[in-house]
Amino acid sequence: MVSQKVTVKNPTGLHLRPAGILCKEAMQFKSHITFRYRENTANAKSVLSVLGACIKSGDEIELVCEGEDEQEALAALVHAIENGLGE
């Protein structure tokens, strides 16, 4: 299991479009991928789970990846979030 904290930089947070991009990126990997925000844990492969976390701009989340490609998954997701998830 690997994890890393990252700050969401999107001006509007994780609304539908960036949430979809995050999920699409996460689904490319076999690992179980979640993220923690405050006391909540969300499934990064589920758009509804990501939207339900209500992540705003400037919020810090902790990505957690567990599985055979966990290192690659973590690096790819951190990179995607740091680059604004397409926005």
N, C-alpha and C positions, 0 to 999 in steps of 0.2 A: 504494500500500500504506500502510495506517495501522495503528498498534498502540498499546496502552495496557496498563499493568500494573494489576491489580485484586486485592484480597485477598478470598478466599472466606470469608464470615462464617457460613455454615450451621454449626450446632453439630456436625453429623455429617458434614460435608464433602459431596462430590459422590457420594452414593449413588444408587440407581436413580431415585427420584422427581425430585430436582433435576437429575440428569443428563438425564432425559427432557425436563424443562422447558427446559433450556439448548438441547438439540438442536432441540426444536420451535421455539424462538425463532430459532435460527440458520437453520433451513430456510426461513424466510419471506423470506430474502434470496438474491439471485443470486450474491453474492460468495463467493469461496473463504474459509472461515473456519476458522482453526486457533488453538490456544493452545499456548504453551510453558510447561513446568514442569520445572525443572532442565535436564537434557540432552534431554528428550523433547518431541516435538511430537505433538499429538493433533488429530484432525479433530473440530471442534465440532458437526458434523452427524451424527456417528455415536455412538450411545449406548455401544456397546462400546469405542470409542476413548476416550471421556470416562471411563468406568468404569475402563479399563485404566491411566489416568494416576494413579489412587489419590490424588486430591486430598483433603486433610484440612482441617478448619477452621483458619483462620489462614494457610494456604498462599497465596503470591502467584503468580499466573499472568499471562502476557502474552498478551492476545488480539491476533491478527493477522488483518486483513481485507484482501482484495485483490479488486477488481472494481468494477463500475459503481455499486453502492450501498454501498460500503465505509464511508463516514462514518456513514450511517444504521444500518448493521449494528453497527458498533463502539459507537455511542451506546446502542442498544437492549440489546446484550448486557451492557455495563458496568452499565447501569441495572438489568437483571434480576439480575445477580450481587450488586450492592450492596444490593438489596432482598430478598435471601435465597432467590431462586428458589422462591417459593411456600411457604416454611417460616417 
